Amino acid sequence: MALQNSRKNGNGSGMGKGSAVPDVVARKFNWGAFFLTFIWGIGNKSYITLLILLAAVIPILPLGMCIWFGIMGNRWAWQNKEYSSVEEFQQIQKNWAIAGLTILIVLTIVSIMAAIILGSVMMQMLNTTGGSVM
């Protein structure tokens, strides 16, 4: 299938929903869309990812949506924003993935540290109160 030409770059990016997406772009999972959901969506003009904010009240739904965003992310980003080349697109999406993974790692480390500190404080409270916190 021939790619539609965009106004500026001739590679078909930024032409909107229904426009052709190169196979090399469409077949990859988008980790930036998976990890950063609506933040990635705003940056890539893929506003459907804002639905995650509404879905946050249903426990399992956000995970399913993140997987869907990861599967569809490259297609949406290619269709909604212009890129000078496939290589530029791939580099930008790689940067999103690195940012998402970095945030995940930092939040995991902070969570573990908080759990350790909270556990230590609770143990001290139990020891000083003779086993009764309340």
N, C-alpha and C positions, 0 to 999 in steps of 0.2 A: 504494500500500500504506500503510495507516495505521500510524503509529509506536506501539509499545507505550509505555505510560506508566511512567516510573520512580517510585520511591517518593517522591522529594523534589521533583524539578523538572518532571515531566510531559513531558519532551521525548524520552524513550526512551534517553538515555545511561546507561551503567553497568548495563545489563540483561543483559550477558553474551553469549556466543557464540550466534549465530543470531538475535539481535534485529535489528530494522530499523535501518538507518543512512540518514540523509538523503542524497539525491543530491549536494547541495552539499558534503558531507563526504566521501563515498565516492569521488568521481571525481577528487580531487586527489592528486597525488604528495606523500608526506610526507618532506621533506628532513631533518627531525630524525631520523626513523627510519633514513634512509639513512646519514647521517653519524655518528650517535652510537649506532647499533644497540642493544646490550644496556643501555647507560646510559639511553637513551630508553625502552626496554622496561620497565625497573624503574620509572621515573618515571610511566609510563602504564599500569602493571599489565598489560603485554603480555609475559609472561615467555617466550614462544616465542622471542623474540629472543636469549635466552641460548644458543641453539643455535650462535650464531656462535662462541662460545668453543670448542666441540668441532670446528667446521669449520675453524678456523684452521690446522690441520695439512695441509689439502689446498689447494694454491695458488690455484686459480681459484674454488673454492666460496664463499669469503667475499664476493667481488664479486657473484656471483649472488644470494646471500642478502641482501645490502644492497639490491639492486634489488627483490627480493621484499618486504623490509620496507618500502621506500619505497612500493610499490604498495599493500600491505595495511595500512600503518601507521595511516592515519586511521580505517579501519574498526575495527581492533583497539582503538585508543585510545577511540573513541566507545563501543564495546560494553563495555569493561572499567572505565571510570571515569566518574563522574557530572560533568556540566557544567551550569551554569545556563542556557546558551544556545549556539546554534551560533556566535555571535560570540565568546563566551568561549573556546570550543573552538579556533576559528581563531586567536585571539590567542596562546593557549598554544602551539599547534603552530608558529606563526610564531616565537615566542621560542626553541623548540627548534631550528628551522632556522637562526636567526641564531647561536645558540651553536655548533652544529655547523660552520657555515661559518667562524666566527671561529677555532675550534680548528684547522680545516684550514689556514687562511691562516697562523696563527702557526706551526704545525708545518712548513709549507712554507718559510717564511722562515728558521726555525731550521735546517732541513735544508740550505738553500742556503748559509747562513752557515757551517755546520759543514764543508760540502764545500769552500768557499773557503779557510777556515782550514787544513783538513787538506792541501789542495793546496799552500798556501803553505809549510807546515811541511815537506812532502815535498820541495818544490823546494829549500828551504834545506838539507835533509839531503843531497840529491844534490849540491848545489854545494859543500858543505863536505867531502864524502867523495870527491870526484872522480868522481862518477857511480855509485858503488857504495854501496847502502844497507846491505848485509850484509857 
